[in-house]
C-alpha cells in the first residue's frame, strides 16, 4: 500500500475500492451537483428559503455533492478505483446538466432520438475525461495531511475545469462555481472568478467531509488548521463585498424585446419570418427607451432579403430620434462568409460573434457528416475579432456578446485591460428557443449573473422566449419579463466604472494565474513523491 494511503488508513479512514456501492454514490453525487446549478423540480414554497425553488441555484446541495465525492475519492485505494468513481460522478453531472442538448438535436435539429441520446452521452463522456484524469493523479500522489489533500483536490479540480472550459473550443458549462452565486462564497467571485470560487467550494467540501467522517480529533489530522481554513473562507468572504472597486457611471433607460417566435417556425418563410419582421419592427418603432435591444437573430433573414425599405425606415427613425437599438441579425454572403452579428440602429456600430458554437455555427472538418444531419440554417460562420470596441452612447460603453459567449470570462475580460476604456454595461443577445422549456434557460441566466458579479457590471440579457432580465452589478436580477410571451421589459440601468480585482488581473493576464496554480498543484505532490519512489527502487 502506498505510504500516503497507509497513513490515511492509520488515521481511522476506512478504505473502499471504488466498487459498485461507491460508483452508485458517485452517480448520485454527480446528479446532485447538476441539480444545484438550477433546481429541476418545484417543491412547497417553504423550500425556497434554502434555494430549492425550481430554477434557483442550490449552493448547499453543491457542497453536499462535492463532500460526498471527496469522501468517495479519498476512500479509493488505487487510481483505477478513482477512475470508476470520478467517471460515475462526471457522467452523471454532465449528462443531467446538459440533457437539454437532446431537445436542440432532436426536436429542432431533426436528429433521430437514439442518435441524439448517444450524442449527449458522448458529449458528457468527453467533458468527463478531464476530471477522471486529475482524480487518478490525485489518488496516486495525494499527501497524508487532510488540509494538503483538500488543497490538492481543489487545485486539480480547477485545472480540470480550466481544461474543459478552454481546450478544443472550450465548454465550461456546469462549472461548480456557478452554483455559488447565491451562497456564502459569492463575495469571492469578483476576486477569483467562477473557477477560483469553484476551487474554494471543493476545498471546503473536502475538509468538511474529513471533519464529519472523523471519530475523534486525533483521527482528523491537522484539525485546528482544517477548521480555521474552513471558518475563514466562510466568515471573511462576505466582508470582501464591502470593499469598493466600482462607481456609478450614470443611468440609461432600456427596453428589451422578447418576440417569443416559435423556434420551429422562426425560419419558415410563410409563418415565422413574416411574424418576426412585423413584431420586431412595430416594437422598435414604439420603443421610447434610449437603448432598445432585440434577441439574437431577431431579424431572421439577410438584409438583402428584407422587404424594400424595411431596414432604411428603422435606421432613419432611430437617427431622427437620437435613440439607439441593438438588433440581432445575420450578415454576409456565400462568397465573403456569414457572421452572427449585432447591428446598431441610429449609430454606425456592429459586433460580430467571436466564439462560435461547434456544430451549430461551425463544423470541425472530420465531422461534416454530423453537421449535415442537423436542420440548422446557414452553415459555418466567420469569427469576429477579439476584443471589439464597445458602443459608446450617452456616457456609457456597452459591450455586446451573443448566446453562450457569456460562458467565456477570459474573452469578456479582454475588454477590461484598460480601465478608462472598459465597458460600463454588458449586453447579451440570445435565442434559447433551441432548448424548449428546459433548465438550460436558468443555467444560462446564472452564468450571466456570475459574469455580472465578476466584472461588477450590469448585464442586459435579452432572449427570444426567456429568460429576458436586467441583472445589476452584484449579480442580482432586478427586472424580469414573463417567459414564453411576446412582451417588452422596461428598466433603468446604472452603468459602472472601475475594475474589480478579478477584472484587473484577468484583463492583464487572462486565466494564466489560475493555470499556474492548478499546474503547481498537480506537480507539487509528484515532485515530492519522486525522491521517495527513487529511494524505494534503489532499496
Secondary structure in CASP SS format (residue, H / E / C, confidence):
PFRMAT SS
TARGET T0000
AUTHOR 0000-0000-0000
METHOD secondary structure of the structure
MODEL  1
X C 1.00
X C 1.00
X H 1.00
X H 1.00
X H 1.00
X H 1.00
X H 1.00
X H 1.00
X H 1.00
X H 1.00
X C 1.00
X C 1.00
X C 1.00
X C 1.00
X C 1.00
X E 1.00
X C 1.00
X C 1.00
X C 1.00
X H 1.00
X H 1.00
X H 1.00
X H 1.00
X H 1.00
X H 1.00
X H 1.00
X H 1.00
X H 1.00
X H 1.00
X H 1.00
X H 1.00
X H 1.00
X H 1.00
X H 1.00
X H 1.00
X H 1.00
X H 1.00
X C 1.00
X C 1.00
X C 1.00
X C 1.00
X C 1.00
X C 1.00
X C 1.00
X H 1.00
X H 1.00
X H 1.00
X H 1.00
X H 1.00
X H 1.00
X C 1.00
X C 1.00
X C 1.00
X C 1.00
X C 1.00
X C 1.00
X C 1.00
X C 1.00
X H 1.00
X H 1.00
X H 1.00
X H 1.00
X H 1.00
X H 1.00
X H 1.00
X H 1.00
X H 1.00
X H 1.00
X H 1.00
X H 1.00
X H 1.00
X H 1.00
X H 1.00
X H 1.00
X C 1.00
X E 1.00
X C 1.00
X C 1.00
X H 1.00
X H 1.00
X H 1.00
X H 1.00
X H 1.00
X H 1.00
X H 1.00
X H 1.00
X H 1.00
X H 1.00
X H 1.00
X H 1.00
X H 1.00
X H 1.00
X H 1.00
X H 1.00
X H 1.00
X H 1.00
X H 1.00
X C 1.00
X C 1.00
X C 1.00
X H 1.00
X H 1.00
X H 1.00
X H 1.00
X H 1.00
X H 1.00
X H 1.00
X H 1.00
X C 1.00
X C 1.00
X C 1.00
X C 1.00
X H 1.00
X H 1.00
X H 1.00
X H 1.00
X H 1.00
X H 1.00
X H 1.00
X H 1.00
X H 1.00
X H 1.00
X H 1.00
X H 1.00
X H 1.00
X H 1.00
X H 1.00
X H 1.00
X H 1.00
X H 1.00
X H 1.00
X H 1.00
X H 1.00
X H 1.00
X H 1.00
X H 1.00
X H 1.00
X H 1.00
X H 1.00
X H 1.00
X H 1.00
X C 1.00
X C 1.00
X C 1.00
X C 1.00
X H 1.00
X H 1.00
X H 1.00
X H 1.00
X H 1.00
X H 1.00
X H 1.00
X H 1.00
X H 1.00
X H 1.00
X H 1.00
X H 1.00
X H 1.00
X H 1.00
X H 1.00
X H 1.00
X H 1.00
X H 1.00
X H 1.00
X H 1.00
X H 1.00
X H 1.00
X H 1.00
X H 1.00
X C 1.00
X C 1.00
X C 1.00
X C 1.00
X C 1.00
X C 1.00
X H 1.00
X H 1.00
X H 1.00
X H 1.00
X H 1.00
X C 1.00
X C 1.00
X C 1.00
X C 1.00
X C 1.00
X H 1.00
X H 1.00
X H 1.00
X H 1.00
X H 1.00
X H 1.00
X H 1.00
X H 1.00
X H 1.00
X H 1.00
X H 1.00
X H 1.00
X H 1.00
X H 1.00
X H 1.00
X H 1.00
X H 1.00
X H 1.00
X H 1.00
X H 1.00
X H 1.00
X H 1.00
X H 1.00
X H 1.00
X H 1.00
X H 1.00
X H 1.00
X H 1.00
X C 1.00
X C 1.00
X C 1.00
X H 1.00
X H 1.00
X H 1.00
X H 1.00
X C 1.00
X C 1.00
X H 1.00
X H 1.00
X H 1.00
X H 1.00
X H 1.00
X H 1.00
X H 1.00
X H 1.00
X H 1.00
X H 1.00
X H 1.00
X H 1.00
X H 1.00
X H 1.00
X H 1.00
X H 1.00
X H 1.00
X H 1.00
X C 1.00
X C 1.00
X C 1.00
X C 1.00
X C 1.00
X C 1.00
X E 1.00
X E 1.00
X E 1.00
X E 1.00
X E 1.00
X E 1.00
X E 1.00
X E 1.00
X E 1.00
X E 1.00
X E 1.00
X E 1.00
X C 1.00
X C 1.00
X C 1.00
X C 1.00
X C 1.00
X C 1.00
X C 1.00
X C 1.00
X C 1.00
X C 1.00
X C 1.00
X C 1.00
X C 1.00
X H 1.00
X H 1.00
X H 1.00
X H 1.00
X H 1.00
X H 1.00
X H 1.00
X H 1.00
X H 1.00
X H 1.00
X H 1.00
X H 1.00
X H 1.00
X H 1.00
X H 1.00
X C 1.00
X C 1.00
X C 1.00
X C 1.00
X E 1.00
X E 1.00
X E 1.00
X C 1.00
X C 1.00
X C 1.00
X C 1.00
X C 1.00
X E 1.00
X C 1.00
X C 1.00
X C 1.00
X H 1.00
X H 1.00
X H 1.00
X C 1.00
X C 1.00
X C 1.00
X C 1.00
X H 1.00
X H 1.00
X H 1.00
X H 1.00
X H 1.00
X H 1.00
X H 1.00
X H 1.00
X H 1.00
X H 1.00
X H 1.00
X H 1.00
X C 1.00
X C 1.00
X E 1.00
X E 1.00
X E 1.00
X E 1.00
X E 1.00
X E 1.00
X E 1.00
X E 1.00
X E 1.00
X E 1.00
X C 1.00
X C 1.00
X C 1.00
X E 1.00
X E 1.00
X E 1.00
X E 1.00
X E 1.00
X E 1.00
X E 1.00
X E 1.00
X E 1.00
X C 1.00
X C 1.00
X C 1.00
X C 1.00
X E 1.00
X E 1.00
X E 1.00
X C 1.00
X C 1.00
X C 1.00
X C 1.00
X C 1.00
X E 1.00
X C 1.00
X C 1.00
X C 1.00
X E 1.00
X C 1.00
X C 1.00
X H 1.00
X H 1.00
X H 1.00
X H 1.00
X H 1.00
X H 1.00
X H 1.00
X H 1.00
X C 1.00
X C 1.00
X C 1.00
X C 1.00
X C 1.00
X C 1.00
X C 1.00
X C 1.00
X E 1.00
X C 1.00
X C 1.00
X C 1.00
X C 1.00
X C 1.00
X C 1.00
X C 1.00
X C 1.00
X C 1.00
X E 1.00
X E 1.00
X E 1.00
X C 1.00
X C 1.00
X E 1.00
X E 1.00
X E 1.00
X E 1.00
X E 1.00
X E 1.00
X E 1.00
X H 1.00
X H 1.00
X H 1.00
X H 1.00
X H 1.00
X C 1.00
X H 1.00
X H 1.00
X H 1.00
X H 1.00
X H 1.00
X H 1.00
X H 1.00
X H 1.00
X C 1.00
X C 1.00
X H 1.00
X H 1.00
X H 1.00
X C 1.00
X C 1.00
X C 1.00
X E 1.00
X E 1.00
X E 1.00
X E 1.00
X E 1.00
X E 1.00
X C 1.00
X H 1.00
X H 1.00
X H 1.00
X H 1.00
X C 1.00
X C 1.00
X C 1.00
X C 1.00
X H 1.00
X H 1.00
X H 1.00
X H 1.00
X H 1.00
X H 1.00
X H 1.00
X H 1.00
X H 1.00
X H 1.00
X H 1.00
X H 1.00
X H 1.00
X H 1.00
X H 1.00
X H 1.00
X C 1.00
X C 1.00
X E 1.00
X E 1.00
X E 1.00
X E 1.00
X E 1.00
X E 1.00
X C 1.00
X C 1.00
X C 1.00
X C 1.00
X C 1.00
X E 1.00
X E 1.00
X E 1.00
X C 1.00
X C 1.00
X C 1.00
X C 1.00
X C 1.00
X E 1.00
X E 1.00
X E 1.00
X E 1.00
X C 1.00
X C 1.00
X C 1.00
X C 1.00
X C 1.00
X C 1.00
X E 1.00
X E 1.00
X E 1.00
X E 1.00
X E 1.00
X E 1.00
X E 1.00
X E 1.00
X E 1.00
X E 1.00
X E 1.00
X C 1.00
X C 1.00
X C 1.00
X H 1.00
X H 1.00
X H 1.00
X H 1.00
X H 1.00
X H 1.00
X H 1.00
X H 1.00
X H 1.00
X C 1.00
X C 1.00
X H 1.00
X H 1.00
X H 1.00
X H 1.00
X H 1.00
X H 1.00
X H 1.00
X H 1.00
X H 1.00
X H 1.00
X H 1.00
X H 1.00
X H 1.00
X H 1.00
X H 1.00
X H 1.00
X H 1.00
X H 1.00
X H 1.00
X H 1.00
X H 1.00
X H 1.00
X H 1.00
X H 1.00
X H 1.00
X H 1.00
X H 1.00
X C 1.00
END
